[in-house]
């Protein structure tokens, strides 16, 4: 059996380099096709809130219930709900949106584990992506707010990308909510003790997000943000 080092050497040999470059060129068309499909479908939906969180959260997890209730109430207030389309927190949020009779969007990603879209996404609002960066753009471009439930690397990635884009004024500001003071307390301590104290961020940057424990607090904050700033949708 060929070892991993030999596979790497072969992949970058002169014999295969032309094939790699040709594959990269054709890959552009697949990327563009994902952008086009996403833009065409999501531009028709209207104001939405993107809900993030772990795919591993089960129904008995308290944050599963919070995500469902929050999506339900946001939908009743006129927002659509966008999730990553998978199980766990994503399923809960889509379930809440569907229960409220609102728009339930799923941006599913093709993974080696073959993530299956959950059953609570509107059939005409399910989009499958191969590329994380295209999918993340859709989360941000068509969202009027982010609600971040407890999650892992992917959840943190989406949270910090949104903060970075707002901080650097690449996009307009929108409300970002973290749910669960206990869960986020360790990260917030590190942000204050390290990033802020060592001047990697400004004190004002901490105002770009809020942490809440109840659905009503989070929904109120998002609604008041738009009544105060009278901002238009990102699209």
C-alpha positions in Angstrom: 0.0 0.0 0.0 1.3 3.4 -1.0 2.1 5.6 2.1 0.8 9.1 2.5 4.2 10.7 1.7 4.4 8.9 -1.6 0.8 10.0 -2.5 1.8 13.6 -1.8 5.0 13.3 -3.9 3.0 11.9 -6.7 0.3 14.5 -6.5 2.9 17.3 -7.0 5.0 15.6 -9.6 5.5 17.2 -13.0 3.4 14.4 -14.5 0.3 15.4 -12.5 0.8 19.2 -12.2 -0.9 20.0 -15.5 -3.9 17.9 -14.5 -4.1 19.8 -11.1 -4.1 23.2 -12.8 -6.7 22.1 -15.3 -8.9 20.9 -12.5 -8.6 24.2 -10.7 -9.7 26.1 -13.8 -12.8 24.0 -14.3 -13.6 24.3 -10.5 -14.2 28.0 -11.1 -17.4 27.1 -12.9 -18.7 25.0 -10.1 -18.0 27.8 -7.6 -19.8 30.3 -9.8 -22.8 28.0 -10.2 -23.2 27.8 -6.4 -23.1 31.6 -6.1 -25.7 32.0 -8.9 -28.1 29.4 -7.3 -27.7 31.0 -3.9 -28.2 34.5 -5.1 -31.3 33.6 -7.2 -33.1 31.7 -4.4 -32.2 33.8 -1.4 -32.8 37.2 -3.0 -36.5 36.4 -3.1 -36.9 35.5 0.5 -36.9 38.8 2.4 -35.4 39.6 5.8 -34.0 36.6 7.7 -32.1 35.7 10.8 -29.4 33.1 10.6 -29.3 30.6 13.5 -26.1 28.7 14.2 -25.2 25.9 16.6 -24.1 22.4 17.0 -25.3 19.6 14.7 -24.8 17.3 17.7 -27.4 18.8 20.0 -30.2 16.4 20.7 -33.9 17.2 21.4 -33.4 16.9 25.1 -30.7 19.5 25.1 -32.0 22.8 26.5 -30.5 24.8 23.6 -32.4 22.7 21.1 -35.7 23.9 22.8 -34.4 27.5 22.9 -33.5 27.5 19.2 -36.9 26.2 18.3 -38.7 28.7 20.4 -36.6 31.6 19.3 -37.0 30.7 15.6 -40.8 30.5 16.2 -41.0 34.0 17.8 -38.7 35.6 15.2 -40.8 34.1 12.4 -44.0 35.4 14.0 -42.3 38.9 13.9 -41.8 38.6 10.2 -38.3 37.1 9.8 -37.4 34.1 7.8 -35.0 31.6 9.4 -31.8 30.5 7.8 -29.8 27.5 9.1 -27.0 25.2 7.9 -29.8 22.7 7.1 -28.5 19.8 9.2 -29.5 18.2 12.5 -29.3 19.5 16.0 -29.7 23.3 16.5 -30.2 23.7 12.8 -33.1 21.3 12.8 -34.6 22.9 15.9 -34.6 26.4 14.3 -36.1 25.1 11.0 -38.7 23.3 13.1 -39.6 26.5 14.9 -39.9 28.5 11.7 -42.1 25.8 10.1 -44.3 25.6 13.2 -44.9 29.3 12.9 -45.8 29.1 9.3 -42.8 31.1 8.2 -39.9 30.8 5.8 -37.6 28.0 6.7 -34.3 28.0 4.7 -31.5 25.4 4.8 -28.1 25.9 3.4 -26.8 22.3 3.5 -23.1 21.4 3.0 -21.8 18.3 1.4 -19.5 16.6 3.9 -17.7 13.2 4.1 -20.2 12.2 6.8 -23.0 12.9 4.3 -24.9 15.4 6.3 -28.6 14.9 5.6 -30.9 17.9 5.4 -33.4 18.0 8.2 -37.1 17.6 7.5 -38.3 21.1 8.4 -36.8 23.0 5.5 -39.2 24.4 2.9 -38.5 22.2 -0.2 -38.0 25.3 -2.4 -35.6 26.8 0.1 -33.1 24.0 0.4 -29.7 24.7 -1.2 -26.8 22.3 -1.2 -23.2 23.6 -1.2 -19.9 22.0 -1.8 -17.9 25.0 -0.6 -17.9 26.5 2.9 -16.9 29.9 1.7 -19.8 30.2 -0.7 -22.2 29.0 2.0 -20.9 31.4 4.6 -21.4 34.3 2.2 -25.1 33.4 1.8 -25.5 33.2 5.6 -24.2 36.8 5.9 -25.4 38.5 2.8 -29.1 37.5 3.4 -29.2 37.8 7.1 -30.6 40.6 9.2 -29.2 39.1 12.3 -27.2 36.2 13.7 -28.2 34.0 16.7 -25.3 31.8 17.8 -26.2 28.8 20.0 -23.5 26.7 21.6 -21.5 24.8 19.0 -18.0 23.8 17.8 -15.5 25.0 15.3 -18.0 25.7 12.6 -20.2 27.8 14.9 -17.2 29.8 16.1 -16.0 30.3 12.5 -19.3 31.8 11.5 -19.5 34.0 14.6 -16.0 35.4 14.2 -16.3 35.9 10.4 -19.4 38.0 11.0 -17.6 40.0 13.7 -14.6 40.6 11.4 -16.6 41.8 8.5 -18.6 44.2 10.7 -15.5 45.4 12.5 -13.6 46.1 9.3 -16.8 47.7 7.8 -16.9 45.3 4.9 -20.6 44.9 5.6 -23.2 46.9 7.5 -23.7 46.2 11.1 -26.5 43.8 12.2 -27.4 42.3 15.6 -25.4 39.3 16.7 -26.7 37.4 19.7 -24.9 34.6 21.6 -27.3 32.4 23.6 -26.1 31.0 26.9 -24.1 33.1 29.4 -22.6 30.0 31.0 -21.5 28.4 27.7 -19.8 31.6 26.4 -18.3 32.8 29.7 -14.9 31.1 29.2 -14.5 32.6 25.7 -15.6 36.0 26.9 -13.1 35.9 29.7 -10.3 35.1 27.2 -11.5 37.9 24.9 -11.3 40.4 27.7 -8.2 39.1 29.4 -6.2 38.6 26.2 -7.6 40.4 23.1 -8.8 43.5 24.9 -6.0 43.8 27.6 -3.3 43.2 25.0 -5.0 45.7 22.6 -5.7 43.4 19.8 -9.3 44.7 19.7 -10.9 48.0 20.9 -13.3 48.2 23.8 -16.0 49.3 21.3 -15.7 46.0 19.5 -17.3 44.2 22.4 -20.5 46.1 21.5 -20.8 44.3 18.3 -22.6 41.4 20.0 -24.8 40.6 23.0 -25.2 37.6 25.2 -28.6 36.5 26.5 -30.1 33.6 28.3 -33.8 33.9 27.3 -35.6 33.9 24.0 -37.6 37.0 24.8 -34.4 39.0 25.5 -32.8 38.0 22.2 -35.9 38.7 20.1 -36.4 42.0 21.8 -32.8 43.0 21.1 -33.1 42.2 17.4 -36.4 44.0 17.0 -35.2 47.1 18.9 -32.0 47.2 16.8 -34.0 47.7 13.7 -36.5 50.1 15.2 -33.6 52.2 16.5 -31.4 52.2 13.5 -34.2 51.9 10.9 -31.8 49.9 8.7 -32.8 48.2 5.5 -32.3 44.6 4.7 -28.7 43.7 3.6 -30.1 43.0 0.1 
